[in-house]
Amino acid sequence: MSETSHTESTPLPTFAYIAAFIILFIILAVFGDLFVFILGTIGLVVTFAAFYKDKSHDDHH
């Protein structure tokens, strides 16, 4: 039996992150009340913005 080790992972394409953001945003809009929607949207935007900032530093423009 051959052993395969998957130590390196490939990053997800940009559309996957956009799709995840939109899906989570729709879930907040449908299932949350106004307070949860506002706080959840702020948290979602901050989370994705911080992730994008971290990824942009890895690009080495």
Legacy VTK file of the C-alpha trace (Angstrom):
# vtk DataFile Version 3.0
C-alpha trace
ASCII
DATASET POLYDATA
POINTS 61 float
0.000 0.000 0.000
1.422 3.392 -0.939
1.392 6.209 1.530
0.268 9.627 0.365
0.836 12.636 2.551
-1.106 15.767 1.767
0.962 18.335 3.584
0.452 21.203 1.163
-2.953 22.632 0.442
-3.857 24.858 -2.445
-5.665 28.121 -1.700
-9.295 28.431 -2.644
-10.164 30.574 -5.651
-11.514 34.066 -5.079
-15.056 33.173 -6.113
-15.230 30.632 -3.269
-14.584 33.369 -0.712
-17.117 35.661 -2.368
-19.691 32.858 -2.445
-19.070 32.066 1.239
-19.492 35.750 2.145
-22.762 36.038 0.194
-24.167 32.801 1.637
-23.347 33.842 5.210
-24.776 37.310 4.549
-28.040 35.805 3.232
-28.257 33.497 6.263
-27.893 36.547 8.525
-30.551 38.444 6.592
-33.074 35.597 6.598
-32.663 34.135 10.073
-31.447 37.052 12.171
-33.365 39.935 13.654
-32.180 43.495 13.025
-29.681 43.567 15.928
-28.109 40.238 14.978
-28.073 41.265 11.322
-26.221 44.510 12.049
-23.666 42.957 14.428
-23.261 39.875 12.237
-22.695 41.989 9.130
-20.048 44.054 10.906
-18.351 40.892 12.152
-18.542 39.260 8.731
-17.070 42.283 6.961
-14.265 42.653 9.532
-13.430 38.945 9.328
-13.282 38.828 5.548
-11.421 42.154 5.358
-8.779 40.912 7.818
-8.411 37.711 5.828
-8.026 39.673 2.586
-5.431 41.936 4.210
-3.452 38.878 5.352
-3.640 37.327 1.887
-2.634 40.552 0.116
0.639 40.741 2.071
1.547 37.275 0.799
1.289 38.398 -2.829
4.523 40.470 -2.716
3.492 43.127 -5.233
LINES 1 62
61 0 1 2 3 4 5 6 7 8 9 10 11 12 13 14 15 16 17 18 19 20 21 22 23 24 25 26 27 28 29 30 31 32 33 34 35 36 37 38 39 40 41 42 43 44 45 46 47 48 49 50 51 52 53 54 55 56 57 58 59 60
